[in-house]
Amino acid sequence: MRPGGSSREDDPLRPSSPYAASKAGGDLQVLAYVRTYGVNASITRGSNTYGPNQYPEKLVPLFVTNALDGEALPLYGDGRQTRDWLHVEDHCAAIDLALREGGRGEVYNVGGSQEVENVEVTRRILELTGADPALVRHVTDRPGHDRRYSLDSSKLRALGWRPERSFEDGLAETVAWYRASRAWWEPIKTGEYLAYYRAQYAERLR
């Protein structure tokens, strides 16, 4: 990402973790098929997406469900990592537009233009759930954890897309959905998920 600015589609890809490298590699594979075989494909790069039905490994659903259960909220490092938040319905609308109006071999950033630090997201979740702030536990940061994500979405906006949900409203709706949907997420947070959660956080929460 550009220092102090927002990443554009033609900026060099500089992944800082194996996970990010795998996503960059996927983009390059798609573009190679477009150039070599004429595949009609375009790419979207979305910022941090949240909303109902999100698997509870991600920050928002993990912290919301943990808060509702009175469990620890494992916040990486100092919590000052900044993310650009995008509601899932706005993200889906962007993908739909890129499918219908996007050019072959073109890349489109999909950013919510709502940058919030993780520690602030955590504070808002505590307020919305009524959970005890003492549940927040600052844990060892993960390797290669970027401090800030920000996308310049002007290319997609030129096609007519705009995010419609504010983060404040979208987060409140999302918390309400998880509060009313225990039958969906409680079974998920057992079995394989529980093994993943323990592998990810058990040592950090000691």
HUBELDA-V139931 format. One record per residue. RES is the residue in one small letter. PHI is phi as a letter, one per 40 degrees, with the letter a starting at -180 (NA if undefined). Layout:
RES,PHI
RES,PHI
This chain:
m,NA
r,c
p,d
g,g
g,b
s,b
s,c
r,b
e,c
d,c
d,c
p,c
l,c
r,b
p,c
s,b
s,a
p,d
y,c
a,c
a,c
s,c
k,c
a,c
g,c
g,c
d,c
l,c
q,c
v,c
l,c
a,c
y,c
v,c
r,c
t,c
y,b
g,g
v,c
n,c
a,b
s,b
i,b
t,b
r,b
g,c
s,c
n,c
t,b
y,a
g,i
p,c
n,g
q,c
y,d
p,c
e,c
k,c
l,d
v,c
p,c
l,c
f,c
v,c
t,c
n,c
a,c
l,c
d,c
g,g
e,b
a,c
l,b
p,c
l,c
y,c
g,f
d,c
g,g
r,c
q,c
t,b
r,b
d,c
w,c
l,b
h,c
v,d
e,c
d,c
h,c
c,c
a,c
a,c
i,c
d,c
l,c
a,c
l,c
r,c
e,b
g,c
g,c
r,c
g,g
e,c
v,b
y,b
n,c
v,b
g,b
g,c
s,f
q,b
e,c
v,a
e,c
n,d
v,c
e,c
v,d
t,c
r,c
r,c
i,c
l,c
e,c
l,c
t,c
g,g
a,c
d,c
p,d
a,c
l,c
v,c
r,b
h,c
v,b
t,d
d,c
r,c
p,c
g,g
h,c
d,c
r,c
r,a
y,b
s,a
l,b
d,c
s,b
s,c
k,c
l,c
r,c
a,c
l,c
g,h
w,c
r,a
p,c
e,b
r,c
s,c
f,c
e,c
d,c
g,c
l,c
a,c
e,c
t,c
v,c
a,c
w,c
y,c
r,c
a,c
s,b
r,d
a,c
w,c
w,c
e,c
p,c
i,c
k,c
t,b
g,g
e,c
y,c
l,c
a,c
y,c
y,c
r,c
a,c
q,c
y,b
a,d
e,c
r,c
l,c
r,c
